[in-house]
Amino acid sequence: MSRIRTVLGDVEPERLGACDAHDHLFFASPRLPGQELNSVSAARAELTAFREQGGGSVVQWTPYGLGRRAADLPALSRDTGVHVVAATGLHQDVHYAENVLEELRGRLAEVFVAELTDGIGTSGVRAGLIKVAGGFHALDQHVRRTMTAAAEAHHATGAPIAVHLELGTGAADVLGLLCGELGVPPHRVILGHLNRFPDPVAHLQAARSGCWLAFDGPSRAHHATDWRMPDAVTALAQAGFGDRLLLGGDTTTAAARSVDGGPGMPYLLRRVRPRLAAVLGEEVVTRVLTDNPAHAFAVDWR
């Protein structure tokens, strides 16, 4: 029977509620010095603000080695009443010191499987998805190594694979590797950041593969394409792919949290939802926020 693996245990898909399908409660990278998400109290306030807007669940895409704080997630979920899904996986190599990557070499799949089935470190918290990342219009050796390990972990557990597309590019190459060469079923792949590369042809090609299409990170000041997101989502829904769409906030810096003056997690329901409902209708947007993530993250766990 399909279940969603949350930090408090496996739950029925229908319990997920309105879902922020890609976000971060905790995140720390050397590429973003001084902007770390590492405050438990701020994470609690952000989840509470999201819940007050009608939010039911958040999927944290923070992977291995980037400050997940897995041990803090169960209490945050219990305190706020918001389901939280944690991730295993690995980001681009630029987010890690070389010694970290060297220590993982040759055992990535083993680490991913252990975090999905036994727990992250000594926390006992099991991950519910595998997060990996592509490159800008290309797949380098690190990406191929990481995605190969992710595919092995998927085949061992059934876990979905969520992909950071660099600036929204490379979807065809990612699908060619994961689904073509490595045999991952398309419906187990979630492509993130498609809003950053608003190419309708690329979007339709990805949609036709059967994968999930995530539009995440709205209202970024440096994303000139943000205003085109409703058109992109509408075009996909009208083409018959409304049941493949996901929405997320992707809060990666402290300044972006609502409790620190940014849009944060609540923005997804407070502003993005009515913005999309105005062009798609409330019924479709509700399905995108509730039914779709319930299917995307539900797994017959092995």
C-alpha positions as CSV (number, residue, x, y, z in Angstrom):
1,M,0.0,0.0,0.0
2,S,1.3,3.4,-1.0
3,R,2.5,5.7,1.9
4,I,4.3,9.0,2.2
5,R,7.4,8.8,4.4
6,T,7.3,11.8,6.7
7,V,9.6,12.6,9.6
8,L,7.0,11.2,12.0
9,G,6.5,8.0,10.0
10,D,4.6,6.8,7.0
11,V,1.2,8.3,6.4
12,E,-1.7,7.8,3.9
13,P,-1.4,10.1,0.9
14,E,-4.8,11.7,1.6
15,R,-3.5,13.1,4.9
16,L,-0.9,15.4,3.2
17,G,-3.3,18.3,2.6
18,A,-2.2,21.4,0.7
19,C,1.5,20.8,0.0
20,D,4.5,23.0,-0.5
21,A,6.2,20.4,-2.7
22,H,9.7,21.9,-2.7
23,D,11.0,24.0,0.2
24,H,13.7,24.2,2.9
25,L,13.3,24.6,6.6
26,F,17.1,24.2,7.0
27,F,19.8,24.8,4.4
28,A,23.4,25.8,4.6
29,S,25.9,26.0,1.7
30,P,29.3,27.6,1.4
31,R,27.9,29.3,-1.7
32,L,25.5,31.3,0.4
33,P,27.6,32.6,3.4
34,G,25.6,34.4,6.0
35,Q,22.3,33.3,4.6
36,E,22.0,29.9,6.3
37,L,18.7,28.5,7.3
38,N,19.7,27.1,10.7
39,S,17.3,28.6,13.2
40,V,14.8,26.2,14.8
41,S,12.6,29.0,16.1
42,A,12.4,30.6,12.7
43,A,11.6,27.2,11.1
44,R,8.8,26.7,13.6
45,A,7.4,30.2,12.9
46,E,7.6,29.6,9.2
47,L,5.7,26.3,9.4
48,T,3.1,28.0,11.7
49,A,2.6,30.8,9.2
50,F,2.2,28.3,6.4
51,R,-0.3,26.3,8.5
52,E,-2.3,29.5,9.2
53,Q,-2.7,29.9,5.4
54,G,-4.2,26.4,5.1
55,G,-0.9,24.5,4.5
56,G,-0.8,20.8,5.5
57,S,2.6,19.6,4.4
58,V,6.1,20.7,3.3
59,V,8.7,18.6,1.4
60,Q,12.2,19.7,2.4
61,W,14.6,19.1,-0.5
62,T,17.8,19.7,1.6
63,P,20.1,16.7,0.8
64,Y,23.1,15.2,2.5
65,G,25.7,17.5,4.0
66,L,23.8,20.8,3.7
67,G,22.5,21.3,7.2
68,R,19.3,19.3,7.1
69,R,19.0,19.1,10.9
70,A,17.0,16.0,10.6
71,A,16.8,15.4,14.4
72,D,14.9,18.7,14.8
73,L,12.3,18.0,12.2
74,P,9.9,15.6,14.1
75,A,9.4,18.1,17.0
76,L,8.7,20.9,14.4
77,S,6.2,18.7,12.7
78,R,4.4,17.8,15.9
79,D,4.5,21.3,17.3
80,T,3.0,22.9,14.2
81,G,0.7,20.2,12.9
82,V,2.4,20.3,9.4
83,H,3.6,17.0,7.8
84,V,7.3,17.3,6.9
85,V,9.1,15.0,4.4
86,A,12.9,14.9,4.5
87,A,15.4,14.2,1.7
88,T,18.5,12.2,1.1
89,G,20.6,12.7,-2.0
90,L,23.4,15.0,-3.1
91,H,23.5,18.5,-4.6
92,Q,26.0,19.8,-7.2
93,D,29.7,19.4,-6.3
94,V,30.2,23.2,-5.8
95,H,28.1,22.9,-2.6
96,Y,30.7,20.6,-0.9
97,A,34.3,20.4,0.2
98,E,36.3,17.9,-1.9
99,N,37.0,15.7,1.2
100,V,33.2,15.3,1.7
101,L,32.7,14.1,-1.8
102,E,35.8,11.8,-1.6
103,E,34.5,10.2,1.5
104,L,31.3,9.3,-0.2
105,R,32.8,8.1,-3.4
106,G,31.8,4.5,-4.2
107,R,29.1,4.3,-1.6
108,L,26.5,6.9,-2.5
109,A,23.7,4.5,-3.2
110,E,24.4,2.7,0.1
111,V,24.1,6.0,1.9
112,F,20.9,7.0,0.1
113,V,19.3,3.6,0.8
114,A,20.3,3.7,4.5
115,E,18.8,7.2,4.9
116,L,15.6,6.1,3.3
117,T,15.2,2.9,5.2
118,D,17.1,3.2,8.5
119,G,17.3,6.9,9.1
120,I,19.5,10.0,8.7
121,G,22.6,9.6,10.9
122,T,21.5,8.8,14.5
123,S,18.3,10.8,14.2
124,G,16.1,7.8,13.3
125,V,14.3,10.1,10.8
126,R,13.9,8.4,7.5
127,A,14.0,10.4,4.2
128,G,11.0,10.2,1.9
129,L,12.7,11.2,-1.4
130,I,16.1,11.5,-3.1
131,K,17.2,14.9,-4.2
132,V,19.9,15.3,-6.9
133,A,20.9,18.2,-9.2
134,G,21.7,18.7,-12.9
135,G,24.1,21.2,-14.4
136,F,23.5,24.1,-16.7
137,H,22.4,22.5,-20.0
138,A,24.8,19.6,-19.3
139,L,25.5,16.6,-17.1
140,D,29.0,16.4,-15.7
141,Q,30.7,13.4,-14.1
142,H,29.5,14.3,-10.6
143,V,25.9,14.6,-11.8
144,R,26.1,11.3,-13.6
145,R,27.6,9.6,-10.6
146,T,25.0,11.1,-8.2
147,M,22.0,10.3,-10.5
148,T,23.3,6.7,-11.0
149,A,23.4,6.3,-7.2
150,A,19.9,7.8,-7.0
151,A,18.6,5.4,-9.5
152,E,20.1,2.5,-7.6
153,A,18.5,3.7,-4.4
154,H,15.1,4.1,-6.2
155,H,15.2,0.6,-7.5
156,A,16.0,-0.7,-4.0
157,T,13.3,1.3,-2.2
158,G,10.8,2.8,-4.7
159,A,11.6,6.4,-3.5
160,P,10.9,9.3,-5.9
161,I,13.8,11.3,-7.3
162,A,13.6,15.1,-7.2
163,V,15.9,17.0,-9.5
164,H,17.2,20.5,-9.2
165,L,17.4,21.7,-12.8
166,E,20.1,24.4,-12.9
167,L,18.2,27.5,-14.0
168,G,15.5,25.2,-15.2
169,T,17.7,23.7,-18.0
170,G,18.6,20.2,-19.1
171,A,15.3,18.4,-18.5
172,A,15.7,16.2,-21.6
173,D,19.2,15.2,-20.7
174,V,18.1,14.4,-17.1
175,L,15.2,12.3,-18.3
176,G,17.4,10.6,-20.9
177,L,19.8,9.5,-18.1
178,L,17.4,8.7,-15.3
179,C,14.6,7.2,-17.3
180,G,16.4,6.1,-20.4
181,E,19.8,4.7,-19.3
182,L,19.0,4.0,-15.7
183,G,15.5,2.6,-15.9
184,V,13.7,4.9,-13.4
185,P,10.0,5.1,-14.3
186,P,9.1,8.7,-15.3
187,H,6.3,9.0,-12.7
188,R,9.0,8.6,-10.0
189,V,11.0,11.7,-11.3
190,I,10.2,15.2,-10.2
191,L,11.8,18.0,-12.3
192,G,12.2,21.2,-10.3
193,H,12.7,24.9,-11.3
194,L,10.9,24.7,-14.6
195,N,9.7,28.2,-14.0
196,R,13.3,29.4,-14.4
197,F,13.4,28.3,-18.0
198,P,10.0,29.2,-19.5
199,D,10.4,27.3,-22.8
200,P,6.9,25.9,-23.7
201,V,8.4,23.3,-26.0
202,A,10.8,22.0,-23.4
203,H,7.9,21.9,-20.8
204,L,5.7,19.9,-23.1
205,Q,8.4,17.5,-24.0
206,A,9.1,16.8,-20.3
207,A,5.3,16.5,-19.6
208,R,4.9,13.9,-22.3
209,S,7.5,11.7,-20.7
210,G,5.1,11.2,-17.7
211,C,7.3,12.9,-15.1
212,W,6.2,15.5,-12.5
213,L,6.7,19.2,-13.3
214,A,7.5,21.4,-10.4
215,F,7.2,25.2,-10.5
216,D,8.9,26.4,-7.4
217,G,10.6,29.4,-6.0
218,P,8.1,32.2,-6.9
219,S,8.7,35.9,-6.5
220,R,12.5,35.8,-6.6
221,A,13.8,39.3,-7.2
222,H,16.4,38.0,-9.6
223,H,14.1,35.8,-11.6
224,A,12.9,37.9,-14.6
225,T,10.8,34.9,-15.7
226,D,8.6,34.7,-12.6
227,W,5.7,36.7,-14.1
228,R,5.5,34.0,-16.9
229,M,4.8,31.2,-14.5
230,P,1.0,31.4,-14.6
231,D,1.1,31.3,-18.4
232,A,3.4,28.2,-18.3
233,V,1.3,26.4,-15.8
234,T,-1.9,27.3,-17.7
235,A,-0.5,26.0,-21.0
236,L,0.4,22.7,-19.5
237,A,-2.9,22.3,-17.8
238,Q,-4.8,23.1,-21.0
239,A,-2.6,20.6,-22.9
240,G,-3.9,17.9,-20.5
241,F,-1.0,17.8,-18.0
242,G,-2.7,19.4,-15.0
243,D,-2.3,16.1,-13.2
244,R,1.5,16.3,-13.4
245,L,2.0,19.8,-11.9
246,L,3.5,20.6,-8.5
247,L,4.1,23.9,-6.7
248,G,6.7,24.9,-4.2
249,G,8.3,27.9,-2.5
250,D,12.0,26.8,-2.4
251,T,13.1,29.1,0.4
252,T,16.9,28.8,0.5
253,T,18.0,31.9,2.3
254,A,17.1,33.5,5.7
255,A,16.1,36.7,3.9
256,A,13.5,34.8,1.9
257,R,11.6,33.6,4.9
258,S,8.3,35.3,5.7
259,V,9.4,35.7,9.3
260,D,12.4,37.7,8.1
261,G,10.5,39.9,5.7
262,G,10.5,37.7,2.6
263,P,7.7,35.9,0.8
264,G,8.5,32.5,2.4
265,M,6.3,29.5,2.6
266,P,3.0,31.3,3.2
267,Y,3.3,33.2,-0.1
268,L,2.6,29.9,-2.0
269,L,-1.0,29.9,-0.6
270,R,-1.5,33.5,0.2
271,R,-0.6,34.9,-3.3
272,V,0.4,32.2,-5.8
273,R,-2.7,30.1,-5.2
274,P,-5.2,32.9,-6.0
275,R,-3.0,34.1,-8.8
276,L,-3.3,30.7,-10.5
277,A,-6.9,30.2,-9.5
278,A,-7.8,33.4,-11.5
279,V,-6.7,31.7,-14.7
280,L,-7.1,28.0,-14.0
281,G,-10.0,27.9,-11.6
282,E,-10.0,26.9,-8.0
283,E,-10.7,23.2,-8.7
284,V,-7.5,22.7,-10.8
285,V,-5.3,24.6,-8.4
286,T,-6.6,22.6,-5.4
287,R,-5.8,19.4,-7.3
288,V,-2.3,20.7,-8.0
289,L,-1.7,21.5,-4.4
290,T,-3.3,18.4,-2.8
291,D,-4.0,15.5,-5.1
292,N,-0.8,15.8,-7.3
293,P,1.7,15.8,-4.4
294,A,-0.2,13.0,-2.7
295,H,0.5,10.9,-5.8
296,A,4.0,12.2,-6.5
297,F,5.5,11.4,-3.1
298,A,3.5,8.2,-2.3
299,V,5.5,5.0,-2.5
300,D,5.0,1.3,-2.2
301,W,8.1,1.1,0.0
302,R,10.5,-1.8,-0.5
